[in-house]
Amino acid sequence: MRLAEYTDYTLRVLMYCATRPQQMVTISELAQTHGLSRNHLMKIVTDLGRQGVLQTTRGRGGGLQLLKDPARIRVGDVVRASETDFRLVECFAPDSNLCTLSGSCRLKRVFDAALRAYFKELDGVTLADIAGPPISAPGARRALSPKGRHPAKAVTVSASLRQPARKGTSHA
């Protein structure tokens, strides 16, 4: 299962706004930051405004801000509102189901349980949980040193973990 780009971009907009609670964010800023189309972002922002998640203000000094506390916005609700189709298999849509195994198939129950577990997991996570940069997470951007370089990271390898190189091979 893959989320639509629309949902991905919706989450990006919300996360960006959540990290700037006292600031009006502009569509241009979002487009430049994420490398996305302004027109596509306008549709997303309009939808989020209709849902009561974002406040949008037109004109000079305008922009958008979250209307709700990020801790009260569940990721599962955002995904449900953004995605259009959660039919994992044909038999999830009784009106168009042509599967000949529907009467005896148990696979639908497995997929249904998996989808419920998926949303249970997403419903347990809020925008506040995912918005901020992770602290000391692998791959996280570190603060620059005064000279504009990333500080050196010391790596210590325990003697018990080192393995002697075999003849004829080298370890990088």
Phi and psi in degrees as GROMACS dihedral restraints (atoms count N, CA, C in turn):
[ dihedral_restraints ]
;  ai    aj    ak    al  type     phi  dphi    fc
    3     4     5     6     1  -129.6    20    10
    4     5     6     7     1   134.8    20    10
    6     7     8     9     1   -72.2    20    10
    7     8     9    10     1   147.5    20    10
    9    10    11    12     1   -68.5    20    10
   10    11    12    13     1   153.4    20    10
   12    13    14    15     1   -56.4    20    10
   13    14    15    16     1   -35.1    20    10
   15    16    17    18     1   -57.1    20    10
   16    17    18    19     1   -44.1    20    10
   18    19    20    21     1   -68.4    20    10
   19    20    21    22     1   -42.6    20    10
   21    22    23    24     1   -57.5    20    10
   22    23    24    25     1   -48.5    20    10
   24    25    26    27     1   -67.4    20    10
   25    26    27    28     1   -35.4    20    10
   27    28    29    30     1   -60.6    20    10
   28    29    30    31     1   -45.3    20    10
   30    31    32    33     1   -64.3    20    10
   31    32    33    34     1   -38.8    20    10
   33    34    35    36     1   -62.2    20    10
   34    35    36    37     1   -44.3    20    10
   36    37    38    39     1   -59.2    20    10
   37    38    39    40     1   -47.5    20    10
   39    40    41    42     1   -65.4    20    10
   40    41    42    43     1   -41.6    20    10
   42    43    44    45     1   -64.5    20    10
   43    44    45    46     1   -41.8    20    10
   45    46    47    48     1   -62.3    20    10
   46    47    48    49     1   -46.6    20    10
   48    49    50    51     1   -64.9    20    10
   49    50    51    52     1   -37.2    20    10
   51    52    53    54     1   -64.7    20    10
   52    53    54    55     1   -28.4    20    10
   54    55    56    57     1   -84.5    20    10
   55    56    57    58     1    -2.5    20    10
   57    58    59    60     1  -131.8    20    10
   58    59    60    61     1    61.7    20    10
   60    61    62    63     1   -65.5    20    10
   61    62    63    64     1   -26.4    20    10
   63    64    65    66     1  -100.5    20    10
   64    65    66    67     1    11.9    20    10
   66    67    68    69     1  -124.3    20    10
   67    68    69    70     1   142.4    20    10
   69    70    71    72     1   -83.3    20    10
   70    71    72    73     1   123.7    20    10
   72    73    74    75     1   -97.7    20    10
   73    74    75    76     1   139.1    20    10
   75    76    77    78     1  -104.2    20    10
   76    77    78    79     1   157.7    20    10
   78    79    80    81     1   -61.1    20    10
   79    80    81    82     1   -41.0    20    10
   81    82    83    84     1   -60.3    20    10
   82    83    84    85     1   -42.2    20    10
   84    85    86    87     1   -62.3    20    10
   85    86    87    88     1   -45.3    20    10
   87    88    89    90     1   -63.2    20    10
   88    89    90    91     1   -44.7    20    10
   90    91    92    93     1   -61.0    20    10
   91    92    93    94     1   -44.2    20    10
   93    94    95    96     1   -69.4    20    10
   94    95    96    97     1   -43.7    20    10
   96    97    98    99     1   -62.4    20    10
   97    98    99   100     1   -43.1    20    10
   99   100   101   102     1  -100.9    20    10
  100   101   102   103     1    -3.6    20    10
  102   103   104   105     1    65.3    20    10
  103   104   105   106     1    40.0    20    10
  105   106   107   108     1  -115.3    20    10
  106   107   108   109     1   161.2    20    10
  108   109   110   111     1   -68.7    20    10
  109   110   111   112     1   134.1    20    10
  111   112   113   114     1   -61.2    20    10
  112   113   114   115     1   -39.9    20    10
  114   115   116   117     1   -63.0    20    10
  115   116   117   118     1   -42.0    20    10
  117   118   119   120     1   -64.6    20    10
  118   119   120   121     1   -43.0    20    10
  120   121   122   123     1   -64.7    20    10
  121   122   123   124     1   -35.4    20    10
  123   124   125   126     1   -59.9    20    10
  124   125   126   127     1   -41.7    20    10
  126   127   128   129     1   -62.9    20    10
  127   128   129   130     1   -43.6    20    10
  129   130   131   132     1   -64.6    20    10
  130   131   132   133     1   -47.3    20    10
  132   133   134   135     1   -63.2    20    10
  133   134   135   136     1   -40.4    20    10
  135   136   137   138     1   -60.9    20    10
  136   137   138   139     1   -45.7    20    10
  138   139   140   141     1   -61.5    20    10
  139   140   141   142     1   -44.5    20    10
  141   142   143   144     1   -65.9    20    10
  142   143   144   145     1   -32.2    20    10
  144   145   146   147     1   -67.4    20    10
  145   146   147   148     1   -43.3    20    10
  147   148   149   150     1   -62.9    20    10
  148   149   150   151     1   -33.5    20    10
  150   151   152   153     1   -78.4    20    10
  151   152   153   154     1    -7.7    20    10
  153   154   155   156     1    79.6    20    10
  154   155   156   157     1    21.4    20    10
  156   157   158   159     1   -94.5    20    10
  157   158   159   160     1   -36.4    20    10
  159   160   161   162     1  -117.1    20    10
  160   161   162   163     1   145.7    20    10
  162   163   164   165     1   -99.6    20    10
  163   164   165   166     1   128.8    20    10
  165   166   167   168     1  -117.3    20    10
  166   167   168   169     1   136.2    20    10
  168   169   170   171     1  -127.1    20    10
  169   170   171   172     1   125.0    20    10
  171   172   173   174     1   -85.7    20    10
  172   173   174   175     1   163.5    20    10
  174   175   176   177     1    89.5    20    10
  175   176   177   178     1  -176.5    20    10
  177   178   179   180     1   -61.1    20    10
  178   179   180   181     1   131.6    20    10
  180   181   182   183     1    80.0    20    10
  181   182   183   184     1     3.3    20    10
  183   184   185   186     1   -83.6    20    10
  184   185   186   187     1  -175.5    20    10
  186   187   188   189     1   155.0    20    10
  187   188   189   190     1  -150.1    20    10
  189   190   191   192     1  -138.7    20    10
  190   191   192   193     1   152.6    20    10
  192   193   194   195     1  -146.9    20    10
  193   194   195   196     1   156.0    20    10
  195   196   197   198     1   -66.6    20    10
  196   197   198   199     1   138.2    20    10
  198   199   200   201     1   -90.6    20    10
  199   200   201   202     1   -21.4    20    10
  201   202   203   204     1  -113.9    20    10
  202   203   204   205     1   154.9    20    10
  204   205   206   207     1   -63.7    20    10
  205   206   207   208     1   129.6    20    10
  207   208   209   210     1   -54.5    20    10
  208   209   210   211     1   -27.1    20    10
  210   211   212   213     1   -71.9    20    10
  211   212   213   214     1   -11.0    20    10
  213   214   215   216     1  -106.0    20    10
  214   215   216   217     1     2.7    20    10
  216   217   218   219     1  -104.7    20    10
  217   218   219   220     1   107.9    20    10
  219   220   221   222     1   -82.6    20    10
  220   221   222   223     1   137.4    20    10
  222   223   224   225     1   -61.0    20    10
  223   224   225   226     1   -37.4    20    10
  225   226   227   228     1   -59.1    20    10
  226   227   228   229     1   -40.7    20    10
  228   229   230   231     1   -66.4    20    10
  229   230   231   232     1   -38.6    20    10
  231   232   233   234     1   -63.9    20    10
  232   233   234   235     1   -44.7    20    10
  234   235   236   237     1   -64.6    20    10
  235   236   237   238     1   -44.5    20    10
  237   238   239   240     1   -59.5    20    10
  238   239   240   241     1   -40.3    20    10
  240   241   242   243     1   -74.3    20    10
  241   242   243   244     1   -23.9    20    10
  243   244   245   246     1   -94.4    20    10
  244   245   246   247     1   -35.8    20    10
  246   247   248   249     1   -81.0    20    10
  247   248   249   250     1   153.4    20    10
  249   250   251   252     1  -110.6    20    10
  250   251   252   253     1   -15.9    20    10
  252   253   254   255     1  -147.0    20    10
  253   254   255   256     1   117.5    20    10
  255   256   257   258     1  -113.0    20    10
  256   257   258   259     1    21.9    20    10
  258   259   260   261     1   -78.2    20    10
  259   260   261   262     1   105.1    20    10
  261   262   263   264     1   -74.8    20    10
  262   263   264   265     1   -30.5    20    10
  264   265   266   267     1  -139.6    20    10
  265   266   267   268     1   163.8    20    10
  267   268   269   270     1   -53.7    20    10
  268   269   270   271     1   -39.4    20    10
  270   271   272   273     1   -71.6    20    10
  271   272   273   274     1    -5.1    20    10
  273   274   275   276     1   -71.3    20    10
  274   275   276   277     1   -17.3    20    10
  276   277   278   279     1  -112.3    20    10
  277   278   279   280     1    92.2    20    10
  279   280   281   282     1   -57.6    20    10
  280   281   282   283     1   -30.3    20    10
  282   283   284   285     1   -72.4    20    10
  283   284   285   286     1   -20.6    20    10
  285   286   287   288     1  -126.1    20    10
  286   287   288   289     1    15.8    20    10
  288   289   290   291     1   -75.6    20    10
  289   290   291   292     1   119.3    20    10
  291   292   293   294     1  -117.1    20    10
  292   293   294   295     1     9.8    20    10
  294   295   296   297     1   -67.1    20    10
  295   296   297   298     1   128.8    20    10
  297   298   299   300     1   -77.6    20    10
  298   299   300   301     1   -11.4    20    10
  300   301   302   303     1   -94.5    20    10
  301   302   303   304     1    -1.7    20    10
  303   304   305   306     1   -53.8    20    10
  304   305   306   307     1   -36.7    20    10
  306   307   308   309     1   -65.3    20    10
  307   308   309   310     1   -31.3    20    10
  309   310   311   312     1  -120.9    20    10
  310   311   312   313     1    -1.8    20    10
  312   313   314   315     1   -76.8    20    10
  313   314   315   316     1   136.8    20    10
  315   316   317   318     1  -106.0    20    10
  316   317   318   319     1    -1.9    20    10
  318   319   320   321     1   -66.1    20    10
  319   320   321   322     1   -35.0    20    10
  321   322   323   324     1   -58.2    20    10
  322   323   324   325     1   -40.7    20    10
  324   325   326   327     1   -63.4    20    10
  325   326   327   328     1   -37.5    20    10
  327   328   329   330     1   -65.1    20    10
  328   329   330   331     1   -48.0    20    10
  330   331   332   333     1   -65.5    20    10
  331   332   333   334     1   -37.7    20    10
  333   334   335   336     1   -63.3    20    10
  334   335   336   337     1   -43.7    20    10
  336   337   338   339     1   -64.1    20    10
  337   338   339   340     1   -39.1    20    10
  339   340   341   342     1   -65.1    20    10
  340   341   342   343     1   -40.7    20    10
  342   343   344   345     1   -65.9    20    10
  343   344   345   346     1   -41.0    20    10
  345   346   347   348     1   -63.1    20    10
  346   347   348   349     1   -40.9    20    10
  348   349   350   351     1   -65.2    20    10
  349   350   351   352     1   -38.2    20    10
  351   352   353   354     1   -58.7    20    10
  352   353   354   355     1   -49.7    20    10
  354   355   356   357     1   -71.5    20    10
  355   356   357   358     1   -30.7    20    10
  357   358   359   360     1   -61.8    20    10
  358   359   360   361     1   -41.7    20    10
  360   361   362   363     1   -65.3    20    10
  361   362   363   364     1   -47.0    20    10
  363   364   365   366     1   -65.2    20    10
  364   365   366   367     1   -34.4    20    10
  366   367   368   369     1   -70.8    20    10
  367   368   369   370     1   -18.0    20    10
  369   370   371   372     1   -86.8    20    10
  370   371   372   373     1     1.4    20    10
  372   373   374   375     1  -121.0    20    10
  373   374   375   376     1   134.5    20    10
  375   376   377   378     1  -108.8    20    10
  376   377   378   379     1   168.5    20    10
  378   379   380   381     1   -59.3    20    10
  379   380   381   382     1   -36.5    20    10
  381   382   383   384     1   -62.3    20    10
  382   383   384   385     1   -33.1    20    10
  384   385   386   387     1   -67.9    20    10
  385   386   387   388     1   -30.2    20    10
  387   388   389   390     1  -109.9    20    10
  388   389   390   391     1    -9.3    20    10
  390   391   392   393     1   -76.9    20    10
  391   392   393   394     1   -43.2    20    10
  393   394   395   396     1   -78.0    20    10
  394   395   396   397     1   157.8    20    10
  396   397   398   399     1   -68.7    20    10
  397   398   399   400     1   137.8    20    10
  399   400   401   402     1   -65.2    20    10
  400   401   402   403     1   141.5    20    10
  402   403   404   405     1   -87.4    20    10
  403   404   405   406     1   124.5    20    10
  405   406   407   408     1    49.9    20    10
  406   407   408   409     1    36.0    20    10
  408   409   410   411     1   -85.4    20    10
  409   410   411   412     1   149.3    20    10
  411   412   413   414     1   -57.7    20    10
  412   413   414   415     1   133.6    20    10
  414   415   416   417     1    84.4    20    10
  415   416   417   418     1    -4.4    20    10
  417   418   419   420     1   -70.3    20    10
  418   419   420   421     1   148.8    20    10
  420   421   422   423     1   -73.8    20    10
  421   422   423   424     1   131.6    20    10
  423   424   425   426     1   -97.7    20    10
  424   425   426   427     1   159.2    20    10
  426   427   428   429     1   -64.2    20    10
  427   428   429   430     1   145.0    20    10
  429   430   431   432     1   -80.0    20    10
  430   431   432   433     1   147.0    20    10
  432   433   434   435     1   -73.5    20    10
  433   434   435   436     1   168.6    20    10
  435   436   437   438     1   -56.0    20    10
  436   437   438   439     1   -27.9    20    10
  438   439   440   441     1   -86.2    20    10
  439   440   441   442     1     4.2    20    10
  441   442   443   444     1    85.1    20    10
  442   443   444   445     1    13.1    20    10
  444   445   446   447     1  -110.0    20    10
  445   446   447   448     1   153.4    20    10
  447   448   449   450     1   -70.7    20    10
  448   449   450   451     1   138.4    20    10
  450   451   452   453     1   -61.7    20    10
  451   452   453   454     1   147.3    20    10
  453   454   455   456     1   -66.6    20    10
  454   455   456   457     1   144.4    20    10
  456   457   458   459     1  -110.2    20    10
  457   458   459   460     1   121.1    20    10
  459   460   461   462     1   -82.6    20    10
  460   461   462   463     1   134.8    20    10
  462   463   464   465     1  -121.6    20    10
  463   464   465   466     1   125.3    20    10
  465   466   467   468     1  -114.8    20    10
  466   467   468   469     1   129.8    20    10
  468   469   470   471     1  -111.3    20    10
  469   470   471   472     1   124.2    20    10
  471   472   473   474     1   -63.8    20    10
  472   473   474   475     1   141.9    20    10
  474   475   476   477     1   -58.7    20    10
  475   476   477   478     1   -32.1    20    10
  477   478   479   480     1   -71.7    20    10
  478   479   480   481     1   -19.0    20    10
  480   481   482   483     1   -91.1    20    10
  481   482   483   484     1   -17.7    20    10
  483   484   485   486     1   -73.6    20    10
  484   485   486   487     1   139.1    20    10
  486   487   488   489     1  -116.5    20    10
  487   488   489   490     1   135.4    20    10
  489   490   491   492     1   -65.0    20    10
  490   491   492   493     1   144.2    20    10
  492   493   494   495     1   -70.5    20    10
  493   494   495   496     1   140.3    20    10
  495   496   497   498     1   -81.0    20    10
  496   497   498   499     1   154.1    20    10
  498   499   500   501     1   -59.4    20    10
  499   500   501   502     1   135.6    20    10
  501   502   503   504     1    86.4    20    10
  502   503   504   505     1    -3.8    20    10
  504   505   506   507     1  -124.2    20    10
  505   506   507   508     1   156.6    20    10
  507   508   509   510     1  -130.0    20    10
  508   509   510   511     1   150.2    20    10
  510   511   512   513     1  -110.9    20    10
  511   512   513   514     1   131.3    20    10
